Amino acid sequence: METIEIKRITVQELDQLKEIGRKTFHETFSESNDDENMKKYLDEKFSSDKLIEELNNTDSEFYFATLENDVIGYLKVNFGESQTELKDDTALEIERIYVSKEFHGKKVGQLLYEKAIQIAKDKNVHYVWLGVWENNVRAISFYTKNGFVEFDKHIFKLGDDEQIDIMMRLELAN
């Protein structure tokens, strides 16, 4: 396999972000959720306006994983007030790591994860946290393998459907 590159993205790459975001979320969750809720979620969370707002937020960063200039996955991290829940200045939230289905098992997610951990260390945070759907066994296994432990649960709304996310965290050695 060619070298996978991880690069920070800007608002100029909005269309690519929208495309990979919608594609990977749909691939990951469409089989387990009804079409109407999936469409509602994708339309809300991956609208151009919503993504522009997130890309322009100085407390959030997006990164693409690319292979030969094709976007194959992406990462979104949040700090401070941009965190979806904890809003802890000593923490970094991994809000999204998604990889195109055809690249599952090829270490793309691990590279994006390692980028998130590097950002957390560069920002001197004490821990990294995230929420993962309780039925996403693949993701839970991935984070557990990387040292994350469950510390709480919260509600994640997909359209009209309230689902349970397991909240996981990883303490960083300072």
C-alpha positions in Angstrom: 0.0 0.0 0.0 1.1 3.5 -0.8 1.8 5.9 2.1 -1.2 7.3 3.8 -0.9 11.0 4.7 -2.6 12.8 7.5 -3.2 16.5 6.9 -5.1 19.3 8.5 -8.0 20.6 6.5 -9.5 24.0 6.0 -12.8 25.4 4.8 -11.5 25.2 1.2 -11.9 21.4 1.5 -15.5 21.6 2.6 -16.9 19.5 -0.3 -14.5 16.7 0.4 -15.2 16.8 4.1 -18.9 16.7 3.5 -18.6 13.8 1.1 -16.3 11.6 3.3 -18.3 12.5 6.4 -21.7 11.5 4.9 -20.2 8.5 3.2 -18.5 7.0 6.2 -21.3 7.7 8.7 -23.8 6.1 6.4 -21.5 3.1 5.8 -21.0 2.6 9.6 -24.6 3.1 10.8 -27.2 2.7 8.0 -27.7 -1.0 8.5 -28.6 -0.5 12.2 -30.8 2.6 11.8 -33.9 3.6 9.9 -33.5 5.6 6.7 -35.5 8.6 7.9 -33.4 9.1 11.1 -30.2 8.5 9.1 -31.2 11.1 6.5 -32.2 13.6 9.2 -28.9 13.2 11.0 -26.8 13.5 7.8 -28.7 16.6 6.6 -28.2 18.3 10.0 -24.7 17.3 10.9 -23.1 17.4 7.5 -24.8 20.5 6.0 -22.4 23.0 4.5 -23.3 25.7 7.1 -22.7 23.3 10.0 -19.4 22.1 8.7 -18.2 25.7 7.8 -19.0 26.7 11.4 -17.0 23.7 12.8 -14.1 24.3 10.4 -13.9 27.9 11.4 -14.0 27.1 15.2 -10.5 27.6 16.6 -11.2 24.9 19.3 -11.8 22.2 16.7 -9.5 20.6 14.1 -10.2 18.3 11.2 -7.7 16.0 9.5 -8.0 13.9 6.3 -6.3 10.6 5.8 -5.4 10.5 2.1 -4.0 7.9 -0.2 -2.7 9.2 -3.5 -4.7 12.4 -3.0 -8.0 10.4 -2.4 -9.6 11.1 1.0 -10.1 7.7 2.7 -10.9 8.8 6.3 -11.0 11.8 8.6 -10.6 12.9 12.2 -12.2 15.6 14.2 -10.9 16.7 17.6 -12.3 19.3 20.0 -10.8 21.3 22.9 -12.2 23.6 25.6 -15.7 24.9 25.0 -16.0 23.0 21.6 -16.1 19.7 23.4 -19.5 18.2 23.0 -19.9 17.4 26.7 -17.2 17.7 29.3 -15.8 21.2 28.3 -12.7 20.4 30.3 -9.6 22.5 29.5 -7.4 19.6 30.5 -9.0 17.3 28.0 -9.2 16.7 24.3 -12.3 15.0 22.7 -12.0 12.8 19.7 -15.4 13.5 18.2 -15.0 11.6 15.0 -12.7 9.0 13.5 -14.2 7.5 10.4 -12.6 5.5 7.6 -14.1 4.4 4.3 -15.3 0.8 4.5 -12.9 -0.5 1.8 -10.0 0.7 4.0 -11.1 -0.9 7.3 -8.4 -3.2 8.8 -5.6 -1.3 6.9 -4.4 0.8 9.9 -6.0 4.1 8.7 -8.0 4.5 11.9 -4.9 3.8 13.9 -3.0 6.5 12.1 -5.9 9.0 12.7 -6.0 8.0 16.3 -2.3 8.4 16.7 -2.6 11.9 15.2 -5.3 12.7 17.8 -3.0 11.5 20.6 -0.1 13.6 19.3 -2.3 16.7 19.2 -3.4 15.9 22.8 0.3 15.6 23.9 1.2 18.8 22.1 -1.6 20.6 23.9 -0.5 19.2 27.2 -3.9 17.8 28.1 -4.3 15.2 30.9 -6.7 12.9 29.1 -8.5 12.1 25.9 -12.2 11.2 25.9 -14.9 10.2 23.4 -18.4 8.7 23.0 -19.0 5.6 21.1 -22.3 3.9 20.3 -22.9 0.9 22.6 -23.7 -1.3 19.6 -20.5 -0.3 17.7 -18.5 -3.3 18.9 -15.7 -2.7 16.3 -15.0 0.8 17.6 -15.3 -0.1 21.3 -12.8 -2.9 20.7 -10.5 -0.5 18.9 -10.5 2.1 21.7 -10.1 -0.6 24.4 -7.1 -2.0 22.6 -5.7 1.5 22.7 -6.1 1.8 26.4 -9.4 3.6 26.8 -11.7 2.7 29.7 -15.4 3.3 30.1 -16.3 6.1 32.6 -19.9 7.0 31.8 -22.8 6.9 29.3 -24.8 9.6 27.5 -27.6 10.0 25.0 -26.8 10.4 21.3 -29.6 11.5 19.1 -29.8 10.1 15.6 -32.7 11.8 14.1 -35.6 11.0 16.5 -33.9 8.0 17.9 -32.2 8.3 21.3 -29.2 5.9 21.6 -26.7 5.2 24.3 -23.1 6.1 23.8 -20.4 4.7 26.1 -18.1 7.4 27.2 -14.4 6.3 27.3 -11.3 8.0 28.4 -7.5 7.6 28.2 -5.2 9.2 30.8 -2.1 10.6 29.3 1.2 10.5 31.2 2.5 14.1 31.6 
